[in-house]
């Protein structure tokens, strides 16, 4: 059971990393494969990243600053996985 939970946490960490990487690229078109993957990954990761984004201020305070919420989420999830 613990191994399954650790595997699910690892998969979620991977989804967060994929979302961070996809954020560097604009989807080719609304119906394209990259846009569909981006939509699915966003739906899966937003329940964790959204609240973190509201708590963690962006460096520099502007909308163009780097979003640190994926990094914080990965660190917290890795800590949780290690504690299991």
N, C-alpha and C positions, 0 to 999 in steps of 0.2 A: 504493500500500500504506500509506504513512504517512497519507494523507488518510482512509483507511478506519479506521485505528487511532484517529486524532484524533476521527472521528465516533463511534466506539464509546465512547470516553472521555467525550465530550459527552453521549451518551445515558445513560451510567452516572451522571454528575453529575446529570442531570435526574431519574433514578430516586431518587437520594439526597435531592434536594430534595423530591420528591413524598412520600417516606417521612417526612421531617421535618414536612411540612405535615399529612399524615394523622395523625401522632402527636398533634396538637392536638385531634383529634375522635375520639370513640368510635364504632366502627362501629354502624350502625343495628340490625343483626341479624346473626347468624352467617352466614346464607346470602345476605345482601344484596350488591349490586354493590360498594359501598364496602368491605365486608369482604373480598370476593374480590380486589379490586385491592390492598388492604392486604396480604393474604397473599402475593400474587405479588411485590409490591415488596419485602416483608420477606425472602422467600426469595432474591431476586436481590441484595440489598444486605448481608445479614448476613455473608457471607464477608469483607467488608472492614470493616464497622462493628463486628462482634463483637470481633476482636482489638484494634482501636483503643480500644474501650470498656474493655477490660481494662488497657490501658496508660495511658490518660488518666484521671486522677482527676476526679471530679465536683467542681465548685466547691461549697464548703460541706460536702462529704462525705456529704450525706444522699441518700436515694433520691429525694427530691423535687427535687433540684437539676437544673439544666439539663444535658442530655447534649451535650457539645461534639464528640463523635465525627463527626457528619455534617459539621460545619464544617471540621474538620481533614481529613476525607476529601476534601471538595470542593477545599480548598486544595491538597492533595497531588496530586490528579488534574489540577487545572488547571495546576500546575507541570509535571507529566509531559507533558501535552498541549502546553504551550508549548515544552518542550525537544525535542519531536519535529520 
